[in-house]
Amino acid sequence: MRGRYKKWAKPYLDDHPDLVLVSLDPSSPFFQVDSLALEIGAGKGDFVLQMAKKYPNTHFLALERDLSVCGIMAKKIEEAEVPNIRVMNADFDRIHDSFQGLRFQTIYLNFSDPWPKKRHEKRRLTTSDRLTKMAKLLVPNGEIRVKTDNDILYAFTLEQKTDPSLTMVTNDANYVFDEATDAMSEYERNFRSQGKSIHRIVYRKIQ
Ligand SMILES: C[S@@+](CC[C@H](N)C(=O)[O-])C[C@H]1O[C@@H](n2cnc3c(N)ncnc32)[C@H](O)[C@@H]1O
């Protein structure tokens, strides 16, 4: 998602240090909970906001690399006064090293950019290399949950050789939305209203 440039986004993010993290300190009180979750490419925050309300004891970190989109998300979260979310305007590729002191129960990849051209496939968030980096950030039995409408990204993800610590526990080509454990972003709502199948893959860390 590339938002139209929002001039207010940078000053807004700078002005909200309690919500918007510029660096990660695993010893900070926000991360001292039993359950941590990470969404990579959180977009405008629809998913993370609903999930944070559903799971008030889980602390969510919402990572979004686009400055303007991140600003929109941060504003929504601040207005909703949901306390268990922190936002970071950063790219997973650049920041994952600084996540090493953290372990997540769940990492969500929702409707990640599909990069449909073959020559761009290395940019997809579900390359074997990136999934391996994500696996290292999970607690034992932690999960990476992938949802996409995109057939190319879905097939590509299934082909990836995953880290031996990960096992695929769900591969659902036509995922029926589960209101009890999941949330729907505007993206997913639009795709579903167009009659598109949503594909879902879940990996679990087994060692
Ligand atoms: C298509 S949007 C989906 C947004 C949201 N997950 C949803 O379901 O509404 C994908 C988002 O991922 C972000 N993104 C892509 N690669 C990223 C990365 N490496 N690190 C952080 N954000 C990323 C993009 O900027 C974009 O906003």
Ligand as a Chemical Component Dictionary entry (heavy atoms), coordinates in Angstrom:
data_LIG
# 
_chem_comp.id                   LIG 
_chem_comp.type                 NON-POLYMER 
_chem_comp.pdbx_formal_charge   0 
_chem_comp.three_letter_code    LIG 
# 
loop_
_chem_comp_atom.comp_id 
_chem_comp_atom.atom_id 
_chem_comp_atom.alt_atom_id 
_chem_comp_atom.type_symbol 
_chem_comp_atom.charge 
_chem_comp_atom.model_Cartn_x 
_chem_comp_atom.model_Cartn_y 
_chem_comp_atom.model_Cartn_z 
_chem_comp_atom.pdbx_ordinal 
LIG C1  C1  C 0  -1.146 -4.371 0.422 1  
LIG S1  S1  S 1  -0.836 -3.601 1.927 2  
LIG C2  C2  C 0  -1.807 -4.520 3.106 3  
LIG C3  C3  C 0  -2.000 -3.780 4.388 4  
LIG C4  C4  C 0  -2.680 -4.533 5.542 5  
LIG N1  N1  N 0  -1.898 -5.682 5.966 6  
LIG C5  C5  C 0  -4.092 -4.927 5.216 7  
LIG O1  O1  O 0  -4.405 -6.119 5.149 8  
LIG O2  O2  O -1 -4.918 -4.008 5.046 9  
LIG C6  C6  C 0  0.815  -4.149 2.299 10 
LIG C7  C7  C 0  1.569  -3.175 3.203 11 
LIG O3  O3  O 0  2.811  -3.751 3.581 12 
LIG C8  C8  C 0  3.798  -2.721 3.647 13 
LIG N2  N2  N 0  5.097  -3.394 3.526 14 
LIG C9  C9  C 0  5.547  -4.080 2.443 15 
LIG N3  N3  N 0  6.758  -4.587 2.685 16 
LIG C10 C10 C 0  7.105  -4.212 3.941 17 
LIG C11 C11 C 0  8.250  -4.422 4.764 18 
LIG N4  N4  N 0  9.307  -5.092 4.295 19 
LIG N5  N5  N 0  8.278  -3.911 6.015 20 
LIG C12 C12 C 0  7.210  -3.195 6.470 21 
LIG N6  N6  N 0  6.098  -2.950 5.737 22 
LIG C13 C13 C 0  6.029  -3.455 4.508 23 
LIG C14 C14 C 0  3.444  -1.802 2.488 24 
LIG O4  O4  O 0  3.957  -0.487 2.650 25 
LIG C15 C15 C 0  1.913  -1.854 2.528 26 
LIG O5  O5  O 0  1.366  -0.794 3.277 27 
# 
loop_
_chem_comp_bond.comp_id 
_chem_comp_bond.atom_id_1 
_chem_comp_bond.atom_id_2 
_chem_comp_bond.value_order 
_chem_comp_bond.pdbx_ordinal 
LIG C1  S1  SING 1  
LIG S1  C2  SING 2  
LIG S1  C6  SING 3  
LIG C2  C3  SING 4  
LIG C3  C4  SING 5  
LIG C4  N1  SING 6  
LIG C4  C5  SING 7  
LIG C5  O1  DOUB 8  
LIG C5  O2  SING 9  
LIG C6  C7  SING 10 
LIG C7  O3  SING 11 
LIG C7  C15 SING 12 
LIG O3  C8  SING 13 
LIG C8  N2  SING 14 
LIG C8  C14 SING 15 
LIG N2  C9  SING 16 
LIG N2  C13 SING 17 
LIG C9  N3  DOUB 18 
LIG N3  C10 SING 19 
LIG C10 C11 SING 20 
LIG C10 C13 DOUB 21 
LIG C11 N4  SING 22 
LIG C11 N5  DOUB 23 
LIG N5  C12 SING 24 
LIG C12 N6  DOUB 25 
LIG N6  C13 SING 26 
LIG C14 O4  SING 27 
LIG C14 C15 SING 28 
LIG C15 O5  SING 29 
# 
